[in-house]
Amino acid sequence: MPSVYFQTFGCQMNVADSDTIYQLLSQRGFVISDCPDSSDLVVVNTCSVREAAEKRAKSRITEFANKKKGRNQQLWVTGCMAERLGGRLKELIKGVDLVIGAKQMERIGEVIDSVLPQNESSPAVFGKSPVTDFVPVMRGCDNYCAYCIVPYVRGREQSVPYELIEADVKEKISRGVKEITFLGQNVNSYNNEGIDFPDLLLRLSAIDGLERIRFTTSHPKDCTEKLIEAVSSSNKFASHIHLPVQAGSDRVLTLMNRGYTSARYRGLIEMIRKHIPKADITSDILVGFPTESDKEFKETLSLVRDVRFTTAFMFAYSPREGTTAASMTEEISGEQKQERLAELIAVQTGITRSIYKESVGEELEILISGRQEKRTAAWMGQDRGCKRVLLSCTSVEAGMILKVRAVESSGMTLLAERIL
């Protein structure tokens, strides 16, 4: 049987897209491979959100292309960088056989049909945890944040009809999935035939066998009290809200075209904690945006200290061709950006360690995702928020939801004992 190797860069949407591609390939007789050199097909799913992500992807694609010379191996490139560069990729990297842009995911079955015949094999399961999975509920973005290339490579917002989402969820539950993360570039702006995102979540929570629900990524402008009330209405919903703030300065937020102020964002945090007191709130933060002053950077640090995110994804700004910010004059040196990023990371790391330490002694409900590598009695799990938990225990299986007590913190992981 032919084999396929996947290299996936970027966000959870890309992980879900790789899964979709593999499901289609499995219907054509392909099996998953963990060795790119011996596989018949290599698929590289790329990210274009930051320059560094593109550089890593190009380097890996070039490596695959060089190794395949003289061998009968196909090399496909998909995802956001594939959309941005299109056919130029084949000119930049000789050996790429097929370029599948992110926007083509809407008709990926047709694309694969055009190059591969379909067999009657049963769909296989992509190689990842069997108890957690992703389901895209919408694609694209209409926000056009000044720094972001996503609307250009993913297209305008399109919400998936409820019936298709429900069918996808039930199929995954039939395979043993217990927890599903619903995905969208701007997931909480979902709206299809009068069903908004809170309505969607409540409908999905009624599906038997779905034990835990997460979603990402939420935009503050679409974070409503109706949504938070829906999340607080059932234990099926994780106590975790990912709400990217990006900056703490109102002027910078306006330049970014984010559509809210620092005060509005802080108000949302208060509202979330009113309804979900123990919620883990996480964020994305961007430093060094064009013209950001030292004072404005300090405003971001102040917001981070006040909000106390459990964790955050933190980045230094890099221009992306075609975005509004790419035409702005760069007034901040690369060295200054890295200094600000390092200071931000130090502040947030201290907060994260403090939050984990404060959790010691608490009773937690964790979903076991699998064994810790090379330790048969050590199991990894996640609490109802976003904290990683390590449990040393026997008579445990992946997919179990257990009551435990946190007894120690390593800083970024809680060590726990089972409550019998």
N, C-alpha and C positions, 0 to 999 in steps of 0.2 A: 504494500500500500504506500502511496506517496506520503511524504511527511512535510510539515510546515513548522518553521521556527518564527516566533514573534519577538520583536523588540519594541516595547511601547514606552514612549516618552510622554511627559505632561500629566494632564489632569485625569480625574476619574471618568470623565466622558470619553477620553481616549481609551481607557481600560475597557469601558463598555463597548466601544466601537470595535476594538480588537476581538472581543468576545463574539460580537455579531458576525464579524468576518469569518472567524473560525467555525461558528455554527454552520455557515453557508459552505465553507470548504469541506467540513466533515460530511456534508451531503454529497460531496463529489469524491469521497473516498479518502480524504486526507486524515492523517493522525498527527497529534502534536509531537513535537520534537524538542529536546532540550539541548541539542547540539546544532548550531548553524552550519558547521562545515559539512555535515553529512545529510542535511535536509534537502529536499527537492525544491522547496520554496522558502524564501526568507521575506517576511513582511515587517517593514519598519514603519511604525505609526508615530508621526512626528508632532512636535509642539512648536508654535511660532510666537508665543506670548512674550518671550524675552530673547534677546540676541544670544545669550549663553546657551539657551535650550536648542536653538537652531544650530549653533556651532557643534554641540555634542552630537546631534542627530546627523549632521553632514559628515562628521568624522567617522561615525559608526557605519553609515551607508557606504562611504568610501572604502572602509575596511572590508565590508562584505563584498563590494564590487571587485576589489583587487583579488580577493581569495577565490572568487567564482570563475576567474579567467581559465578557459580551457575545460570547464566542467559544465554539464548540462543542468544548471540551476537557475531558477527564476528569482529575480529581486524586485519586489514591489515596494513602493513608498506611498504611504497614505497620510491623512491627517492635515493639520493646519499649515505646516510648511509646504506640503505638497500642493495645497490649494493656492498658497501665496505665490509660489514659484512656477507651478504648472509644468509645462513642457520644457522649461529651461533647466529643470533638474536633470533631464537626460543629457543635456549639453554640458552641464557643470560636472556631472559624475557619470562617466561612461560605464555602462554595465547595468544601469537601471532599466528594467523591462517595462514596468507599468507604473504610472503615476495616478493615484486616486485621491482627488481633493476632498476636503472635509464636507463640502456641500454635496458631493456625490453619495454620501452615506444614505441619503433619502431614497436612492435607487441602487443601492449596492448590489442587490441581487441581480439586476440587469447587467451591471458592470462585470460581475464575475461570470455570469452566463455567457457573456460575449467572448470570454477567453478560456473558459473551462466547461466541459460537459457535466451534467448533473447525473449522479448515480442514485440508487434507491437506499443508500446506507442511512441508518438512524443517526440523528445529530449527536455529536459527542459533547462532553462537558469540558469547558475550558479549564486549564490547569491552575486553579486557585482555590482558596478556602471553600469547601462545599456548604458552609453554613451562612456565608454572607455573599451578597451579590449587588449589582447595580442595575437600575432600570431607568433609562432616559424618558422623561415625560415631556420635554420640550427641547428644541434645538434653536440655536441662533440667539441674537441679541439686538435690541433696538436702542440701547442706551448711548452708544458712541462716546464712551469716556475718552478723553483726549489722548490718553496714553495707550489705549487698548486696540489691538488689531482683530479681536474676535469677531465683531460684526462684519468685517471685510472678508474673513476667511470662513466663517460659519454661516453668514447670511442673516436675514431677518428672523424674528421670533416666529416659531411654528409650534403650536401645542399638539401633542399626540392625542387622538381621540381616546376617551376613557376605556372603551371596549378593548382596544389594543393593549393598553397598559394593564388592564385586569387580566387579560389572557397571558401576557408575559409574566406577571406576578404568579399566577396559578401554575404555570409551567415550571417556574423556578422552585416553587414550594414542593412540587411533585418530585423534584430532584433532591430534596432535603434542605433547601435553603430556609433559614429561620429569620434572617435579618436582611432587609433590602434598603438601600440608599437610593432615593429618587433624585435624578440628576437633571440639571438644566443650567445653561450659562447664567440665566436669571430665573431660577426655578419658581420663585414665588410670584412671578407675573403670569403664571399658567392661566389660561382661560380658553375653554373649548365648549361651544354650545351651551353657554351659560354656567358651566362648572368652573369656579375659580379654584385657586390652589387649596385653601382651607377645606372647601367642599370635596375636592379630590382626595385629600388626605383622610378625611372622615370616611369616605366610601371605601377606600383601600384598607382602612383599619378594621373593617368588618369582615375581611376575607379570612376564613379559617386557615390556621397553620402559619400565618404571618405573625411572628412573635414580637418583632421589634422593627421600628420604622425610623429612618433618618432621611435627611434631604440636604442638598447643597447645590448651587451656592445662592444664598439669598441676597437681594439688594435692599439696602435700608429704605429706599423710597417706596418699596412695595411690602415692607414689613408692617402688617396691620395687627391691631388688637384681636381681630377675628382669627387671624392665623395663630397667634400665641395662645389664645383661648382653646383653639382646636388641639394644639399640641399638649396643653395641660389637661385635656379632658380624658386621656386614657394612658395607662401604663405601657401601652404598646409603643408610644412615642418616646424616643430617646430624649433625655433632658440636655440637649445639646443644640445650640443655635450658632451656625457659622454666619457672621454678619460683617463683611469687609468694610472697614472704615476708610482705609487708604491714607488719610491725613487728618491732623487735628486743627489745621488752620482753615478758617472760612474762605480766605482769599484763594488758597491753593485748591480747596475743594471746588470752588467756582471755576477756576481754570481747568480743573480736571473734568468738569461737566458732570459732577456726581449727583446734583439735584437735592442736596440736603446740607444743613449746617452742622457744626460741631454740637450745638445745643440740641438740635433735633435728634442727632445720633445718641447723645447722652440720655435724652428722654426715652428713646426706644429701649435702652439698656434698663432703665428704671421700670419700664412697663413689663419687660421680659421677667425681671427678677420679682416683680409683684405677683405674677401668675405662676412662675416656676422658680421658686426661691433658690434651689440648689442647681440651677442650670449652669452647665459649662458653656461659656460664650467664647468663641474663637474668632479670629479676624485675619484679614490681609492688610499689610501696611507697606506703603511705598515711600521711600525717602529720596531726596535729591531731585524732585520734580523741577523742571526749569523754573528759575527765579525764586525757588524756596529759600527764604532767609534763615539765618541761625535762629532768630526769634520764632519763626514759624515752625522750624523743626522742634524747638523746645515745647511748642504747643502740642505737637504730636506726642512727645514724651510725657507731657502732663496728662493728656487724655489716657494714655496707656496705663500710667500709674493709678489714675482714678478708676478706670473701668475694671482693671485687673482681669485681663483675658487669661483663660486657662492655658492656651497656646496661641501662637500667631505665625503666619507665614510672612516673612519680612524680606524685602528686596530693595536693591538700589535701582533707581530709574535707568532704563536704557531705551533710546529712541527706536521706534518701529516704523519702518517706511510706510507712508500712506496715512498715518494717523495725524490728527491735528497737532499734537505735541511735537511731532518730528520737525515741524517748521518753526518751532519756538527757539529762540537763541539760548544756547547752553551757557549758563553763567556759573555752573558748579563743576568743579574739576572732579575727575574720577577718584582722586585721592580723598577729596572732601566727602563724596558720596559714601565711600567705604568707611570713613571715620564715623559718619553719622549712623550707618548701618550697624557697625560694631557696637556703638553706644546703645542703640535701640535693642539689639540682641541681648546685650548684657542686662538691661533693665527688664526685658520680658522674661529672660531665663530666670532671673531672681524671683519674679512673680510666680512663674510656673512651679519652681521648686517649693516656694512657700505654700502654694495651693495644694500640692501633693502632700506636703508635710502635715498640713491641717486636716487631711483626710485620714490620717492614721488614727485608728480606734473606731472609725465609722463602720457600720454595716452597709455592705454594698450588694447589689444584684448584678452579677456578671454573666455575660454570654461567652462560653468557651469556644474559641475559634480553632484551637489545635494545640498540639504539643510544642513546647519549646525545643528548638533544634538540638539534637544529641542528648536530650534529657527526658527519659521515658516517663518520669513521675512529675515533670514540671509542665504546667499547662498555661497557655496564654489566653487572656480574655479581655473584655472591655466592659466597664461599668455602664450604667444607663446614661452617663454623660459621655466624655471622650477620653477618659483616663485608661491607660494600659494597666493591666493587673496580671501578676504572675502568681500562680497557685501551685504549691507542691502537694499532690494528692493522688490517691489511687482510686480506682472505680469511677473514672470520669471519662466522658466521651465528648467529642466536638459536637456542638449544637445544644448542649445542656445549659440551662440557666440556673445558676446556683447562688445561694446566699453565702456571703463570705464576710470576714472582718479584716480590714486592712491593719496589718501589724507593723509595717515598716515601709519607708519610702526611700528609693534609691535616687530620688530627684526627678526622674522622668518615668518611673514605673513604681506601682504599689505592689508590695509583697503581701499576700493574704493567706488566711487559713479558713477552711470551710466551716460553716456553722451547721451542725447536724441537728 
